[in-house]
Amino acid sequence: MRTQNEPDPRAAFFNARAVNWEANCYPPPVRERLPSLVASFHLPPGATVLDMGTGPGTLVPYLRKALGPSGRVFPFDLSLEMLRQVRSKLGPADPPPVLATAMRLPFRDESFDAVVCFAAFPHFEDKGRALSEMARVAKPGATVIISHLLSRAELLAHHGTHSAVAGDALPEETDMRQLFLLAGLPDPAIIDAPGHYHAVCRKPAGTPGGRA
Ligand SMILES: C[S@@+](CC[C@H](N)C(=O)[O-])C[C@H]1O[C@@H](n2cnc3c(N)ncnc32)[C@H](O)[C@@H]1O
């Protein structure tokens, strides 16, 4: 593992790919799946939602639509080049995108009605820390969602071709359950099937905010 003073090499990896990210990763047949994916999150209109590892804000327009004008999307990412593309997708009430790491979220405890982590969790170097941060900033009763349009095995094969992210994987189910539990999120629902990965848990009332 890196020392704290060394930059995360993933920032350079994703910076270099930011401009063409959506065109390359979300061609029409993949993009068509995003509305139903976001619908499956069951986000209430007016909710305040954290978009973890937003990239170029791929999910932002769909989150915006689901939340309506009174809802707010908070996007953040490790990659500045990715974030340059997010601002134009945000609504007037949304805050500007934030440059931050998932392992140290610059948000107060119990800030969000939902914490959405789409296509980003495998890249978080300390997954236990990141999930604890996700739990910390979630309000009691909020949903914490980790989601992909690939299964765990498909994702591993996909990352395998790029050296900076080759080892980035979703934990096996038992390890993922343990990470959720340690973060104060017991008994997540996990679906791992071809073309789909979904781990979701509602933060119980009265849960301390993880290890942050
Ligand atoms: C595979 S991309 C997905 C981006 C976006 N969610 C999408 O679907 O287009 C993963 C994103 O996670 C970001 N990322 C990686 N490690 C991160 C970290 N520790 N904290 C915050 N973001 C991170 C990357 O910069 C990148 O934008």
The ligand as an SDF file (V2000), in Angstrom:
LIG
                    3D

 27 29  0  0  0  0  0  0  0  0999 V2000
  -14.8130    3.6010  -13.3170 C   0  0  0  0  0  0  0  0  0  0  0  0
  -14.9250    5.3260  -12.9850 S   0  0  0  0  0  0  0  0  0  0  0  0
  -16.6840    5.5570  -12.8620 C   0  0  0  0  0  0  0  0  0  0  0  0
  -17.0790    6.9890  -12.8620 C   0  0  0  0  0  0  0  0  0  0  0  0
  -18.5970    7.1990  -12.8880 C   0  0  0  0  0  0  0  0  0  0  0  0
  -19.2410    6.7290  -11.6780 N   0  0  0  0  0  0  0  0  0  0  0  0
  -19.1700    6.5500  -14.1140 C   0  0  0  0  0  0  0  0  0  0  0  0
  -19.8650    5.5390  -13.9770 O   0  0  0  0  0  0  0  0  0  0  0  0
  -18.9180    7.0400  -15.2260 O   0  0  0  0  0  0  0  0  0  0  0  0
  -14.3980    5.3630  -11.2740 C   0  0  0  0  0  0  0  0  0  0  0  0
  -14.2950    6.7700  -10.7140 C   0  0  0  0  0  0  0  0  0  0  0  0
  -13.9080    6.6620   -9.3410 O   0  0  0  0  0  0  0  0  0  0  0  0
  -12.9870    7.6970   -9.0770 C   0  0  0  0  0  0  0  0  0  0  0  0
  -12.1780    7.3070   -7.9250 N   0  0  0  0  0  0  0  0  0  0  0  0
  -11.2190    6.3560   -7.8440 C   0  0  0  0  0  0  0  0  0  0  0  0
  -10.7170    6.2980   -6.6080 N   0  0  0  0  0  0  0  0  0  0  0  0
  -11.3600    7.2460   -5.8870 C   0  0  0  0  0  0  0  0  0  0  0  0
  -11.2850    7.6810   -4.5490 C   0  0  0  0  0  0  0  0  0  0  0  0
  -10.4360    7.1240   -3.6720 N   0  0  0  0  0  0  0  0  0  0  0  0
  -12.1100    8.6610   -4.1420 N   0  0  0  0  0  0  0  0  0  0  0  0
  -12.9820    9.2350   -5.0090 C   0  0  0  0  0  0  0  0  0  0  0  0
  -13.1060    8.8690   -6.3040 N   0  0  0  0  0  0  0  0  0  0  0  0
  -12.2990    7.8900   -6.7330 C   0  0  0  0  0  0  0  0  0  0  0  0
  -12.1750    7.8280  -10.3460 C   0  0  0  0  0  0  0  0  0  0  0  0
  -11.5020    9.0560  -10.4420 O   0  0  0  0  0  0  0  0  0  0  0  0
  -13.2460    7.6360  -11.4060 C   0  0  0  0  0  0  0  0  0  0  0  0
  -13.8160    8.8550  -11.8180 O   0  0  0  0  0  0  0  0  0  0  0  0
  1  2  1  0
  2  3  1  0
  2 10  1  0
  3  4  1  0
  4  5  1  0
  5  6  1  0
  5  7  1  0
  7  8  2  0
  7  9  1  0
 10 11  1  0
 11 12  1  0
 11 26  1  0
 12 13  1  0
 13 14  1  0
 13 24  1  0
 14 15  1  0
 14 23  1  0
 15 16  2  0
 16 17  1  0
 17 18  1  0
 17 23  2  0
 18 19  1  0
 18 20  2  0
 20 21  1  0
 21 22  2  0
 22 23  1  0
 24 25  1  0
 24 26  1  0
 26 27  1  0
M  CHG  2   2   1   9  -1
M  END
$$$$
